[in-house]
Amino acid sequence: MAAIGYDVSGQATRIDEIGGRFDPWLLGAVVALACLGVVMVGSAAIAGGGQNVGPWYFLVRHAVYLGIGIAIALVVMRMELKQVEQYAQ
């Protein structure tokens, strides 16, 4: 039995035809891991910040990379499947 809103034929659908929303459990896990990572890097940066870069260097660098990753993820989520298949090997 197929779940509501899913095409069982195996054919990919256009992004505008896909109904529904994000998986709340997966989104919550991703946000929790990102927050945990920021806290861990921040606490380690204060303790190990004795290098010549300042105490907040590693936290700022981690936050910048996290922001870049989120931006790339948002762009990739909006891409059509044909574009992805075009650049795939």
DSSP file (Angstrom, degrees, kcal/mol; ACC not computed):
  #  RESIDUE AA STRUCTURE BP1 BP2  ACC     N-H-->O    O-->H-N    N-H-->O    O-->H-N    TCO  KAPPA ALPHA  PHI   PSI    X-CA   Y-CA   Z-CA
    1    1 A M              0   0    0      0, 0.0     2,-0.2     0, 0.0     0, 0.0   0.000 360.0 360.0 360.0 131.8    0.0    0.0    0.0
    2    2 A A        -     0   0    0      1,-0.1     2,-0.1     4,-0.0     3,-0.1  -0.541 360.0-114.8 -85.3 146.7    1.4    3.4   -1.0
    3    3 A A    >   -     0   0    0     -2,-0.2     3,-1.6     1,-0.1     2,-0.2  -0.447  43.5 -89.8 -75.1 154.2    1.6    6.3    1.4
    4    4 A I  T 3  S+     0   0    0      1,-0.2    -1,-0.1    -2,-0.1     3,-0.1  -0.451 111.3  18.3 -67.5 131.4   -0.5    9.3    0.6
    5    5 A G  T 3  S+     0   0    0      1,-0.3     2,-0.4    -2,-0.2    14,-0.3   0.459  99.1 111.4  90.4   1.8    1.4   11.8   -1.6
    6    6 A Y    <   -     0   0    0     -3,-1.6     2,-0.6    12,-0.1    -1,-0.3  -0.911  63.4-134.4-114.8 138.5    4.0    9.4   -2.8
    7    7 A D    >   -     0   0    0     -2,-0.4     3,-0.6     1,-0.1     6,-0.1  -0.787  14.6-169.1 -89.2 120.5    4.4    8.2   -6.4
    8    8 A V  T 3  S+     0   0    0     -2,-0.6    -1,-0.1     1,-0.2    -2,-0.0   0.470  71.1  83.9 -90.2  -1.6    5.0    4.4   -6.3
    9    9 A S  T 3  S-     0   0    0      2,-0.2    -1,-0.2     1,-0.1     3,-0.1   0.638 100.3-120.5 -76.8 -11.6    5.9    4.2  -10.0
   10   10 A G  S <  S+     0   0    0     -3,-0.6     2,-0.4     1,-0.3    -2,-0.1   0.378  70.4 131.8  89.1  -5.3    9.5    5.1   -9.3
   11   11 A Q        -     0   0    0      1,-0.1    -1,-0.3     0, 0.0    -2,-0.2  -0.669  58.9-122.6 -84.4 132.5    9.3    8.2  -11.6
   12   12 A A        -     0   0    0     -2,-0.4     2,-0.3    -3,-0.1    -1,-0.1  -0.439  26.4-145.7 -71.5 146.6   10.6   11.4  -10.1
   13   13 A T        -     0   0    0     -2,-0.1    68,-0.2     1,-0.1     5,-0.1  -0.729  23.9 -91.2-111.3 162.0    8.1   14.3   -9.9
   14   14 A R    >>  -     0   0    0     -2,-0.3     3,-0.9     1,-0.1     4,-0.6  -0.341  35.9-117.1 -67.9 153.7    8.6   18.0  -10.3
   15   15 A I  G >4 S+     0   0    0      1,-0.3     3,-0.6     2,-0.2    -1,-0.1   0.807 114.5  56.9 -65.7 -28.8    9.3   19.9   -7.1
   16   16 A D  G 34 S+     0   0    0      1,-0.2    -1,-0.3     3,-0.0    -2,-0.0   0.747 104.5  53.4 -73.0 -22.1    6.1   22.0   -7.6
   17   17 A E  G <4 S+     0   0    0     -3,-0.9     2,-0.6     2,-0.1    -1,-0.2   0.554  85.1  99.6 -88.6  -8.5    4.0   18.7   -7.7
   18   18 A I    <<  -     0   0    0     -4,-0.6     2,-0.2    -3,-0.6   -12,-0.1  -0.687  59.4-161.6 -83.2 121.6    5.4   17.4   -4.4
   19   19 A G        +     0   0    0     -2,-0.6     2,-0.3   -14,-0.3    -2,-0.1  -0.558  43.7  49.0 -95.7 164.8    3.0   18.0   -1.6
   20   20 A G  S    S-     0   0    0     -2,-0.2     2,-0.2     2,-0.0   -15,-0.0  -0.701  71.4 -94.1 112.1-161.1    3.8   18.0    2.1
   21   21 A R        -     0   0    0     -2,-0.3     2,-0.0     1,-0.1    -2,-0.0  -0.798  49.4 -58.1-146.6-176.0    6.4   19.5    4.3
   22   22 A F        -     0   0    0     -2,-0.2    -1,-0.1     1,-0.1     3,-0.1  -0.348  58.5 -99.8 -70.2 153.4    9.7   18.7    5.8
   23   23 A D     >  -     0   0    0      1,-0.2     4,-2.5     2,-0.1     5,-0.2  -0.657  32.8-153.2 -71.6 114.3   10.1   15.7    8.1
   24   24 A P  H  > S+     0   0    0      0, 0.0     4,-2.3     0, 0.0    -1,-0.2   0.842  90.3  51.3 -65.8 -33.0    9.9   17.3   11.6
   25   25 A W  H  > S+     0   0    0      2,-0.2     4,-2.1     1,-0.2     5,-0.1   0.914 113.0  44.6 -69.4 -42.2   12.0   14.6   13.3
   26   26 A L  H  > S+     0   0    0      2,-0.2     4,-2.3     1,-0.2     5,-0.2   0.920 114.4  48.9 -67.5 -43.1   14.8   14.8   10.7
   27   27 A L  H  X S+     0   0    0     -4,-2.5     4,-2.4     1,-0.2     5,-0.2   0.907 111.6  50.2 -62.5 -41.4   14.8   18.6   10.8
   28   28 A G  H  X S+     0   0    0     -4,-2.3     4,-2.5    -5,-0.2    -1,-0.2   0.893 110.3  49.6 -63.2 -40.1   14.9   18.6   14.6
   29   29 A A  H  X S+     0   0    0     -4,-2.1     4,-2.4     2,-0.2    -2,-0.2   0.901 111.6  48.7 -65.7 -40.5   17.8   16.1   14.6
   30   30 A V  H  X S+     0   0    0     -4,-2.3     4,-2.4     2,-0.2    -2,-0.2   0.926 113.5  46.2 -65.5 -44.9   19.7   18.3   12.1
   31   31 A V  H  X S+     0   0    0     -4,-2.4     4,-2.6     2,-0.2     5,-0.2   0.906 112.7  50.7 -64.7 -41.5   19.1   21.5   14.1
   32   32 A A  H  X S+     0   0    0     -4,-2.5     4,-2.5     1,-0.2    -2,-0.2   0.909 111.9  47.0 -63.8 -42.1   20.0   19.8   17.4
   33   33 A L  H  X S+     0   0    0     -4,-2.4     4,-2.4     2,-0.2    -2,-0.2   0.893 112.2  50.2 -67.1 -38.9   23.3   18.4   15.9
   34   34 A A  H  X S+     0   0    0     -4,-2.4     4,-2.1     2,-0.2    -2,-0.2   0.924 113.0  46.3 -64.6 -43.2   24.2   21.8   14.5
   35   35 A C  H  X S+     0   0    0     -4,-2.6     4,-2.4     2,-0.2    -2,-0.2   0.912 112.1  50.5 -65.1 -42.4   23.5   23.5   17.8
   36   36 A L  H  X S+     0   0    0     -4,-2.5     4,-2.5     1,-0.2    -1,-0.2   0.901 109.9  51.2 -61.7 -40.8   25.5   20.9   19.7
   37   37 A G  H  X S+     0   0    0     -4,-2.4     4,-2.6     2,-0.2     5,-0.2   0.898 109.3  49.6 -63.8 -40.8   28.4   21.4   17.3
   38   38 A V  H  X S+     0   0    0     -4,-2.1     4,-2.5     2,-0.2    -2,-0.2   0.917 112.6  47.5 -64.7 -42.5   28.4   25.1   17.7
   39   39 A V  H  X S+     0   0    0     -4,-2.4     4,-2.5     2,-0.2     5,-0.2   0.914 113.5  48.0 -64.6 -42.3   28.4   24.8   21.5
   40   40 A M  H  X S+     0   0    0     -4,-2.5     4,-2.1     2,-0.2    -2,-0.2   0.922 114.2  45.0 -66.6 -43.5   31.2   22.2   21.4
   41   41 A V  H  X S+     0   0    0     -4,-2.6     4,-2.3     2,-0.2    -1,-0.2   0.901 113.6  51.7 -66.8 -39.5   33.4   24.3   19.1
   42   42 A G  H  X S+     0   0    0     -4,-2.5     4,-1.6    -5,-0.2    -2,-0.2   0.917 111.9  44.8 -63.2 -43.6   32.7   27.4   21.1
   43   43 A S  H  X S+     0   0    0     -4,-2.5     4,-1.4     1,-0.2    -1,-0.2   0.865 116.0  46.8 -70.4 -34.7   33.6   25.7   24.4
   44   44 A A  H  X S+     0   0    0     -4,-2.1     4,-2.7    -5,-0.2    -1,-0.2   0.830 107.9  57.5 -73.6 -31.0   36.7   24.2   22.9
   45   45 A A  H  < S+     0   0    0     -4,-2.3     4,-0.4     2,-0.2    -2,-0.2   0.874 106.3  48.6 -67.9 -36.0   37.7   27.5   21.2
   46   46 A I  H >< S+     0   0    0     -4,-1.6     3,-0.6     2,-0.2    -1,-0.2   0.924 116.5  42.3 -68.7 -43.0   37.8   29.3   24.6
   47   47 A A  H 3< S+     0   0    0     -4,-1.4     3,-0.2     1,-0.2    -2,-0.2   0.871 126.3  32.0 -72.6 -37.0   39.9   26.6   26.2
   48   48 A G  T >< S+     0   0    0     -4,-2.7     3,-0.6     1,-0.2    -1,-0.2   0.108  84.5 107.9-108.9  22.8   42.3   26.1   23.3
   49   49 A G  T <   +     0   0    0     -3,-0.6     5,-0.4    -4,-0.4     4,-0.2   0.189  41.0 109.5 -85.6  19.1   42.3   29.6   21.9
   50   50 A G  T 3   +     0   0    0     -3,-0.2    -1,-0.2     3,-0.1    -2,-0.1   0.485  53.7 101.3 -75.0  -1.2   45.8   30.3   23.1
   51   51 A Q  S X  S-     0   0    0     -3,-0.6     3,-1.0     3,-0.2     2,-0.3  -0.189  97.1 -92.0 -73.4 177.0   47.1   30.2   19.5
   52   52 A N  T 3  S+     0   0    0      1,-0.2    -1,-0.1     3,-0.0    -2,-0.1   0.043 111.6  77.4 -82.5  29.7   47.8   33.5   17.7
   53   53 A V  T 3  S-     0   0    0     -2,-0.3    -1,-0.2    -4,-0.2     3,-0.1   0.499  99.4-106.1-115.9  -7.9   44.3   33.7   16.3
   54   54 A G    X   -     0   0    0     -3,-1.0     3,-0.8    -5,-0.4     4,-0.3  -0.078  33.7 -82.3  96.9 159.5   42.2   34.9   19.2
   55   55 A P  T 3  S+     0   0    0      0, 0.0     4,-0.2     0, 0.0    -1,-0.1   0.714 124.3  43.8 -74.8 -20.4   39.7   33.0   21.4
   56   56 A W  T 3> S+     0   0    0     -3,-0.1     4,-2.5     1,-0.1     5,-0.2   0.360  82.4  99.8-106.3   5.7   36.7   33.2   19.0
   57   57 A Y  H <> S+     0   0    0     -3,-0.8     4,-2.5     1,-0.2     5,-0.2   0.926  85.5  43.8 -58.9 -49.2   38.4   32.4   15.7
   58   58 A F  H  > S+     0   0    0     -4,-0.3     4,-2.3     2,-0.2    -1,-0.2   0.852 113.6  51.0 -69.9 -34.6   37.4   28.7   15.6
   59   59 A L  H  > S+     0   0    0     -4,-0.2     4,-2.4     2,-0.2    -1,-0.2   0.926 112.7  45.6 -67.0 -44.3   33.8   29.5   16.7
   60   60 A V  H  X S+     0   0    0     -4,-2.5     4,-2.3     2,-0.2    -2,-0.2   0.916 113.3  50.3 -64.7 -42.5   33.4   32.2   14.0
   61   61 A R  H  X S+     0   0    0     -4,-2.5     4,-2.3    -5,-0.2    -2,-0.2   0.909 111.4  48.6 -62.3 -42.1   35.0   29.9   11.4
   62   62 A H  H  X S+     0   0    0     -4,-2.3     4,-2.3     1,-0.2    -2,-0.2   0.910 111.2  49.7 -64.2 -42.6   32.6   27.1   12.3
   63   63 A A  H  X S+     0   0    0     -4,-2.4     4,-2.3     2,-0.2    -2,-0.2   0.879 110.5  50.6 -65.0 -37.6   29.6   29.4   12.2
   64   64 A V  H  X S+     0   0    0     -4,-2.3     4,-2.4     2,-0.2    -2,-0.2   0.938 112.1  46.2 -65.5 -46.4   30.7   30.7    8.7
   65   65 A Y  H  X S+     0   0    0     -4,-2.3     4,-2.4     1,-0.2    -2,-0.2   0.870 111.6  52.4 -64.6 -35.8   31.1   27.1    7.4
   66   66 A L  H  X S+     0   0    0     -4,-2.3     4,-2.2     2,-0.2    -1,-0.2   0.913 110.2  48.3 -64.9 -42.5   27.7   26.1    8.9
   67   67 A G  H  X S+     0   0    0     -4,-2.3     4,-2.3     2,-0.2    -2,-0.2   0.897 111.3  49.9 -63.8 -41.1   26.1   29.1    7.2
   68   68 A I  H  X S+     0   0    0     -4,-2.4     4,-2.4     1,-0.2    -2,-0.2   0.910 110.8  50.3 -63.6 -41.7   27.7   28.2    3.8
   69   69 A G  H  X S+     0   0    0     -4,-2.4     4,-2.3     2,-0.2    -2,-0.2   0.891 110.4  48.8 -63.7 -40.1   26.5   24.6    4.2
   70   70 A I  H  X S+     0   0    0     -4,-2.2     4,-2.3     2,-0.2    -1,-0.2   0.906 111.2  50.6 -65.8 -41.3   23.0   25.7    4.9
   71   71 A A  H  X S+     0   0    0     -4,-2.3     4,-1.9     2,-0.2    -2,-0.2   0.916 111.7  47.1 -63.4 -43.1   23.0   28.1    1.9
   72   72 A I  H  X S+     0   0    0     -4,-2.4     4,-2.6     1,-0.2     5,-0.2   0.898 111.0  52.6 -64.5 -40.3   24.3   25.3   -0.4
   73   73 A A  H  X S+     0   0    0     -4,-2.3     4,-2.2     1,-0.2    -2,-0.2   0.899 108.3  50.3 -63.2 -40.2   21.6   22.9    1.0
   74   74 A L  H  X S+     0   0    0     -4,-2.3     4,-1.0     2,-0.2    -1,-0.2   0.888 112.0  47.8 -65.4 -38.5   18.8   25.4    0.3
   75   75 A V  H >< S+     0   0    0     -4,-1.9     3,-0.5     1,-0.2     4,-0.3   0.930 113.0  47.5 -66.6 -45.0   20.1   25.8   -3.3
   76   76 A V  H >< S+     0   0    0     -4,-2.6     3,-1.1     1,-0.2    -2,-0.2   0.856 106.4  58.2 -66.8 -34.8   20.3   22.1   -3.9
   77   77 A M  H 3< S+     0   0    0     -4,-2.2    -1,-0.2     1,-0.2    -2,-0.2   0.803 107.1  48.4 -65.3 -27.1   16.9   21.4   -2.4
   78   78 A R  T << S+     0   0    0     -4,-1.0    -1,-0.2    -3,-0.5    -2,-0.2   0.449  88.7 110.2 -92.1  -0.5   15.4   23.8   -5.0
   79   79 A M  S <  S-     0   0    0     -3,-1.1     2,-0.2    -4,-0.3    -3,-0.0  -0.454  72.5-115.1 -75.8 146.6   17.2   22.2   -8.0
   80   80 A E     >  -     0   0    0     -2,-0.1     4,-1.4     1,-0.1     3,-0.4  -0.492  21.5-121.7 -74.2 150.7   15.2   20.2  -10.5
   81   81 A L  H  > S+     0   0    0      1,-0.2     4,-2.7     2,-0.2     5,-0.2   0.825 110.8  62.3 -64.2 -32.1   16.1   16.5  -10.8
   82   82 A K  H  > S+     0   0    0      1,-0.2     4,-1.7     2,-0.2    -1,-0.2   0.876 102.2  50.7 -62.5 -37.3   17.0   17.0  -14.5
   83   83 A Q  H  > S+     0   0    0     -3,-0.4     4,-1.4     2,-0.2    -1,-0.2   0.901 110.9  48.3 -66.6 -40.2   19.8   19.4  -13.5
   84   84 A V  H  X S+     0   0    0     -4,-1.4     4,-0.8     1,-0.2     3,-0.3   0.926 112.8  47.6 -65.6 -44.5   21.2   16.9  -11.0
   85   85 A E  H  < S+     0   0    0     -4,-2.7     3,-0.2     1,-0.2    -1,-0.2   0.808 105.4  60.8 -66.5 -29.1   21.0   14.1  -13.5
   86   86 A Q  H  < S+     0   0    0     -4,-1.7    -1,-0.2     1,-0.2    -2,-0.2   0.881 111.7  37.3 -65.8 -38.1   22.7   16.2  -16.1
   87   87 A Y  H  < S+     0   0    0     -4,-1.4    -1,-0.2    -3,-0.3    -2,-0.2   0.492  97.0 101.0 -94.2  -3.9   25.8   16.7  -14.0
   88   88 A A     <        0   0    0     -4,-0.8    -3,-0.0    -3,-0.2    -4,-0.0  -0.437 360.0 360.0 -77.1 156.3   25.8   13.2  -12.6
   89   89 A Q              0   0    0     -2,-0.1    -1,-0.1     0, 0.0    -4,-0.1   0.467 360.0 360.0 -82.3 360.0   28.2   10.6  -14.0
